[in-house]
Amino acid sequence: MMRSLVQVLDQKIENWREKYVISIDNCRIHHSNDVNELIKKYRIPVIFSAPATPQILPIENFFSLEKRGEIFKQEMKTGKK
């Protein structure tokens, strides 16, 4: 996903690395060697959120609204049983 994101940003926004920062939560995988290598390889400006602060991440706000049914009124299949 990171490669795809970088490709789209490179095509759509000139000098995006100088203007924007990618916010990442502290999920264990985000600190893996593979992810760190991609960050360095593609020169991705990142900032990690503070530990235990899901309320400041936009995607967490979206998930909260979705769970309460405030975004999608109809039932969505998730693949979970």
C-alpha positions as CSV (number, residue, x, y, z in Angstrom):
1,M,0.0,0.0,0.0
2,M,2.8,2.4,0.8
3,R,4.3,2.0,-2.6
4,S,0.9,2.7,-4.3
5,L,0.4,5.8,-2.1
6,V,3.8,7.2,-3.0
7,Q,3.2,6.6,-6.7
8,V,-0.1,8.4,-6.6
9,L,1.3,11.3,-4.6
10,D,4.3,11.5,-6.9
11,Q,1.9,11.8,-9.9
12,K,-0.6,14.2,-8.4
13,I,1.2,16.5,-6.0
14,E,4.5,18.2,-7.0
15,N,7.0,18.2,-4.1
16,W,4.5,16.6,-1.8
17,R,7.3,15.4,0.5
18,E,8.1,19.0,1.4
19,K,4.5,19.9,2.0
20,Y,2.9,16.9,3.8
21,V,3.6,14.3,6.5
22,I,2.0,10.9,6.6
23,S,0.6,10.2,10.1
24,I,1.0,6.6,11.3
25,D,-0.2,4.9,14.4
26,N,2.0,2.8,16.6
27,C,0.8,-0.5,15.4
28,R,3.7,-3.0,15.7
29,I,3.9,-3.6,11.9
30,H,4.5,0.1,11.3
31,H,7.8,-0.3,13.2
32,S,9.0,-3.3,11.4
33,N,12.2,-3.4,9.4
34,D,10.2,-3.8,6.1
35,V,8.1,-0.7,6.7
36,N,11.2,1.3,7.9
37,E,13.0,0.3,4.7
38,L,10.1,1.5,2.6
39,I,10.0,4.8,4.4
40,K,13.7,5.3,3.8
41,K,13.7,4.1,0.2
42,Y,10.8,6.3,-0.8
43,R,11.8,9.2,1.4
44,I,8.3,9.3,3.0
45,P,8.0,12.0,5.7
46,V,6.2,10.3,8.6
47,I,5.2,11.1,12.1
48,F,4.1,8.4,14.6
49,S,1.2,9.2,16.9
50,A,1.7,9.2,20.6
51,P,1.1,5.8,22.2
52,A,-2.5,5.0,23.2
53,T,-4.1,8.0,21.4
54,P,-6.5,6.6,18.9
55,Q,-8.8,9.6,19.3
56,I,-6.4,11.9,17.4
57,L,-6.2,9.7,14.3
58,P,-8.7,10.6,11.6
59,I,-9.3,6.9,10.6
60,E,-10.2,6.0,14.2
61,N,-12.8,8.8,14.2
62,F,-14.2,7.3,10.9
63,F,-14.3,3.8,12.4
64,S,-16.1,5.1,15.5
65,L,-18.8,6.8,13.4
66,E,-19.2,3.7,11.2
67,K,-19.6,1.4,14.2
68,R,-22.3,3.7,15.6
69,G,-24.1,3.6,12.3
70,E,-23.7,7.3,11.6
71,I,-22.0,6.8,8.3
72,F,-23.4,3.7,6.7
73,K,-27.0,3.0,7.6
74,Q,-27.2,-0.3,5.7
75,E,-25.4,-3.4,6.9
76,M,-22.0,-3.9,5.3
77,K,-20.5,-7.4,4.9
78,T,-17.0,-7.5,6.5
79,G,-16.1,-11.1,5.9
80,K,-16.5,-11.8,9.6
81,K,-19.1,-14.3,10.8
